[in-house]
Amino acid sequence: MILLHKYMRAIGFSELRSRKELKQLLTDIVISSTERAYTSNNEEIILAEFSKDFAENIGITVCGEFDDEEKFVYEYYYPYMRGSIISTEEDVSVERHASQESYAGICDDIRVGVSLIFYLQNMISYVKVQSSGKLPVRGTTLTLSGLSLSGTIMMPIVKNESDRKKVNRASLNRGNLIAAARKGDEDAIESLTLEDMDTYTAISKKIHTEDVFSLVDTYFMPYGVECDQYSVLGEITECRLVKNKLTGEGVFQMLISSNDLQMDVCINEKDLLGEPQTGRRFKGIVWVQGYINFPH
């Protein structure tokens, strides 16, 4: 039984309702895919991915395996957005989901402050490396992207050049302290604790007279019970509207910077409140996906 993936509307399939339409769509992707990838896993099963773009950088991937008669057997599918830049160079670990041959990636980037968990896009590339016994791979980079079902555009906090330099220095200093704290530096741990207490005290005083989003510039926080979904507030550094070639629906693609972490976010224009522009902020819930760039 094929179920509708709830993030399909994020890439312009908000009118897709029936399972018959969905089955026809997935069949078309397998037959006329723009990208195909194959490999065999440790159980000597041939895995396959068929991907098709429906606008630049967005599309659907159908995954499954080939049986003994070399016939493709569908297992699952997911909508995707391909990221445009490298988000982090921190090491990534990968775990297989329990129910199917799909994977979650985990990355500890000090800028986010939590273990960043994402849905792995290039599953075939990872299985190839895993099957050849080359894990762990060092020197990988990670390209992050996300799909959103609801979002709001917010005005930016006014900052002059002096303010920006001050924020950058504070961010760099905090990153160095977190890195030192991870290695067990007690002075760094104490400094971070005092800094957090000072921040809490300052915000507690200001919150009575000021709006919280004039105090908080960006954030990146886990959301709900699904570990790869996050509540994000970030500054828009690039923005464009594209059309889904099949449905004609408009989709906004935004490059956002949140906690100094950059990632591309895709959302149906029907689900976005406000007009996105460079310099403004995007606030919404994002399903985070990641593409591991393995060194050649």
C-alpha positions as MATLAB code, in Angstrom:
seq = 'MILLHKYMRAIGFSELRSRKELKQLLTDIVISSTERAYTSNNEEIILAEFSKDFAENIGITVCGEFDDEEKFVYEYYYPYMRGSIISTEEDVSVERHASQESYAGICDDIRVGVSLIFYLQNMISYVKVQSSGKLPVRGTTLTLSGLSLSGTIMMPIVKNESDRKKVNRASLNRGNLIAAARKGDEDAIESLTLEDMDTYTAISKKIHTEDVFSLVDTYFMPYGVECDQYSVLGEITECRLVKNKLTGEGVFQMLISSNDLQMDVCINEKDLLGEPQTGRRFKGIVWVQGYINFPH';
ca = [
       0.000    0.000    0.000;
       1.431    3.393   -1.070;
       0.804    6.265    1.337;
       1.089    9.954    0.499;
       4.223   11.541    1.953;
       3.115   14.656    3.842;
       6.041   16.743    2.548;
       4.993   16.247   -1.098;
       3.114   19.573   -0.972;
       6.382   21.355   -0.119;
       7.698   20.650   -3.643;
       4.434   21.562   -5.403;
       2.166   18.504   -5.098;
      -0.509   19.955   -2.797;
      -3.376   18.730   -5.027;
      -2.219   15.106   -5.135;
      -4.941   13.145   -3.352;
      -5.609    9.627   -4.646;
      -3.327    6.621   -4.357;
      -3.958    5.888   -8.042;
      -2.467    9.270   -9.055;
       0.464    8.728   -6.726;
       1.141    5.252   -8.127;
       1.108    6.615  -11.685;
       3.504    9.395  -10.664;
       5.970    6.973   -9.043;
       5.812    4.637  -12.053;
       6.625    7.570  -14.348;
       9.620    8.480  -12.164;
      11.045    4.952  -12.437;
      10.533    4.871  -16.221;
      11.726    8.409  -17.051;
      14.077    9.243  -14.181;
      16.715   11.962  -14.568;
      19.096   10.153  -12.179;
      19.589    6.460  -11.443;
      21.873    4.768   -8.921;
      22.486    1.083   -8.141;
      24.567   -0.934   -5.709;
      24.531   -4.227   -3.825;
      24.546   -4.368   -0.036;
      26.176   -6.887    2.301;
      23.266   -9.287    1.738;
      23.986   -9.263   -2.036;
      20.684   -7.518   -2.730;
      20.779   -4.987   -5.593;
      19.423   -1.668   -4.318;
      18.216    1.039   -6.677;
      17.232    4.723   -6.560;
      15.325    6.518   -9.312;
      15.127   10.311   -9.046;
      13.311   12.880  -11.146;
      13.438   16.668  -10.910;
      10.179   18.622  -11.209;
      11.911   22.008  -10.933;
      15.511   22.993  -10.414;
      16.900   21.221   -7.314;
      13.548   19.663   -6.256;
      12.008   16.307   -7.091;
      11.124   12.807   -5.915;
      13.288    9.721   -5.330;
      11.843    6.188   -5.568;
      13.819    3.481   -3.755;
      13.636   -0.289   -3.877;
      15.490   -3.427   -4.944;
      15.675   -5.883   -7.812;
      14.338   -9.414   -7.252;
      15.742  -12.706   -8.589;
      14.025  -12.083  -11.955;
      15.684   -8.638  -12.191;
      12.350   -6.906  -11.705;
      12.318   -3.677   -9.668;
      10.367   -3.972   -6.404;
       9.226   -0.638   -4.938;
       9.958   -0.087   -1.238;
       9.490    3.643   -0.470;
       9.812    7.158   -1.894;
      10.481   10.665   -0.613;
      10.437   14.250   -1.936;
      13.768   16.049   -1.884;
      15.502   19.369   -2.283;
      19.139   19.403   -3.319;
      21.207   21.841   -1.286;
      23.413   24.351   -3.097;
      26.283   24.891   -0.637;
      28.386   22.999    1.908;
      26.747   23.519    5.307;
      29.377   21.931    7.545;
      32.681   20.079    7.409;
      32.190   18.284   10.731;
      32.353   14.460   10.769;
      29.083   12.639   10.131;
      27.900    9.245   11.424;
      25.072    7.287    9.795;
      22.509    4.799   11.132;
      20.031    2.656    9.196;
      16.338    3.079    9.952;
      14.816   -0.040   11.512;
      11.911   -0.510    9.088;
      13.543   -0.033    5.670;
      16.774    0.520    3.759;
      16.926    4.249    4.486;
      19.346    6.114    6.706;
      19.623    8.939    9.226;
      22.781   10.996    9.567;
      24.060   12.605   12.763;
      26.417   15.577   12.832;
      27.725   17.430   15.899;
      28.191   20.997   14.721;
      29.046   23.363   17.591;
      27.156   26.222   15.917;
      23.817   24.444   16.345;
      24.410   23.371   19.938;
      22.623   20.021   19.529;
      23.344   16.820   17.612;
      21.952   17.588   14.172;
      19.980   14.611   12.799;
      18.972   14.529    9.127;
      17.449   12.223    6.503;
      20.204   10.927    4.211;
      19.595   11.691    0.520;
      22.473    9.777   -1.117;
      21.764    6.396    0.419;
      23.326    4.467   -2.505;
      26.662    6.317   -2.185;
      26.796    5.496    1.523;
      25.936    1.799    1.027;
      28.706    1.534   -1.610;
      31.260    2.885    0.847;
      29.882    0.692    3.648;
      29.925   -2.490    1.530;
      33.524   -1.864    0.442;
      34.616   -1.684    4.103;
      35.941    1.887    3.870;
      34.081    3.252    6.911;
      34.674    5.525    8.701;
      35.467    8.043    5.945;
      37.324   11.190    6.984;
      37.262   14.473    5.117;
      33.573   14.390    4.191;
      31.463   17.533    3.948;
      27.709   17.855    4.387;
      25.171   19.739    2.286;
      21.939   20.369    4.188;
      18.493   21.243    2.861;
      14.971   21.177    4.206;
      11.302   20.975    3.259;
       8.699   23.018    5.120;
       4.891   22.832    5.299;
       4.322   26.177    7.022;
       6.415   29.282    7.406;
       6.303   32.982    8.163;
       8.434   35.810    6.834;
       9.642   38.194    9.535;
      11.387   41.547    9.282;
      15.093   41.626   10.167;
      16.631   43.084   13.303;
      18.311   46.351   12.289;
      22.106   46.007   12.641;
      24.888   48.328   11.514;
      28.379   47.153   10.543;
      29.646   47.554   14.108;
      26.798   45.381   15.425;
      27.526   42.679   12.829;
      31.212   42.562   13.751;
      30.321   42.346   17.430;
      27.911   39.431   16.764;
      30.520   37.623   14.637;
      33.178   38.016   17.349;
      30.790   36.738   20.028;
      29.807   33.785   17.840;
      33.442   32.892   17.137;
      34.333   33.173   20.833;
      31.385   30.979   21.850;
      32.353   28.374   19.252;
      35.900   28.243   20.630;
      34.546   27.884   24.183;
      32.203   25.031   23.190;
      35.052   23.234   21.394;
      37.230   23.591   24.503;
      34.390   22.477   26.795;
      33.961   19.298   24.754;
      37.585   18.455   25.489;
      36.939   18.847   29.224;
      38.249   22.398   29.784;
      36.637   23.391   33.108;
      37.296   27.124   32.605;
      35.464   26.992   29.269;
      32.532   25.139   30.848;
      32.338   27.756   33.610;
      32.528   30.632   31.090;
      29.697   29.122   29.019;
      27.547   28.618   32.126;
      28.051   32.236   33.256;
      27.395   33.505   29.719;
      24.106   31.571   29.532;
      23.056   32.913   32.939;
      23.832   36.498   31.847;
      21.851   35.990   28.637;
      18.879   34.562   30.544;
      18.929   37.489   33.003;
      19.124   40.082   30.213;
      16.286   38.515   28.205;
      14.111   38.081   31.327;
      14.321   41.837   31.927;
      13.731   42.896   28.321;
      10.920   40.427   27.550;
       8.444   42.531   29.592;
       8.728   45.461   27.183;
      10.114   43.998   23.929;
       8.982   41.348   21.459;
      10.902   38.067   21.750;
      11.794   38.086   18.028;
      13.464   41.479   18.386;
      15.731   39.872   20.999;
      16.322   36.506   19.304;
      17.893   36.917   15.866;
      18.054   33.241   14.793;
      17.544   29.788   16.333;
      17.740   26.105   15.362;
      15.842   23.788   17.744;
      14.539   20.199   17.642;
      10.791   20.056   17.050;
       8.255   17.373   17.990;
       8.912   13.654   18.313;
      10.488   13.078   14.878;
      14.208   13.588   15.368;
      14.956   15.073   11.913;
      12.456   17.947   12.208;
      13.491   21.347   13.541;
      11.992   24.700   14.380;
      14.127   27.233   12.531;
      14.480   31.007   12.443;
      17.089   32.227    9.997;
      18.094   35.145    7.807;
      17.328   34.793    4.093;
      20.514   35.286    2.050;
      19.087   34.135   -1.316;
      15.504   33.620   -2.522;
      13.688   32.649   -5.720;
      10.318   31.336   -6.883;
      10.256   28.267   -9.161;
       7.375   26.388  -10.794;
       6.703   22.655  -10.524;
       6.802   21.527  -14.184;
       4.061   18.941  -13.685;
       1.570   20.780  -11.458;
       2.432   24.429  -12.176;
       2.476   25.224   -8.449;
       4.897   27.882   -7.205;
       7.612   26.889   -4.755;
       9.925   29.258   -2.876;
      13.551   28.193   -2.531;
      15.492   30.116    0.122;
      19.064   29.919    1.340;
      18.902   30.746    5.033;
      21.523   31.334    7.708;
      20.591   30.139   11.196;
      23.136   30.105   14.042;
      25.787   30.651   11.295;
      24.686   27.364    9.684;
      23.571   27.757    6.060;
      21.006   25.520    4.396;
      18.469   25.641    1.566;
      14.772   25.513    2.457;
      11.885   24.790    0.098;
       8.221   25.662    0.761;
       5.030   25.830   -1.315;
       4.059   29.476   -1.872;
       0.566   28.611   -0.535;
       2.089   27.710    2.833;
       4.281   30.787    3.281;
       2.882   33.820    5.081;
       4.572   37.003    3.913;
       6.863   38.023    1.057;
      10.366   36.503    1.217;
      13.254   38.821    0.361;
      16.981   38.810    0.962;
      17.678   40.226    4.430;
      14.321   39.225    5.900;
      13.926   36.210    8.172;
      12.188   32.864    7.655;
      10.499   31.170   10.608;
       9.068   27.674   10.251;
       9.207   23.931   10.887;
      11.678   22.144    8.597;
      12.262   18.467    7.738;
      16.049   18.404    7.398;
      17.741   16.336    4.678;
      21.459   15.926    4.077;
      23.774   14.929    1.222;
      27.182   13.601    2.297;
      29.946   14.698   -0.069;
      32.493   11.861    0.005;
      36.093   12.727   -0.980;
      37.162   11.405   -4.386;
];
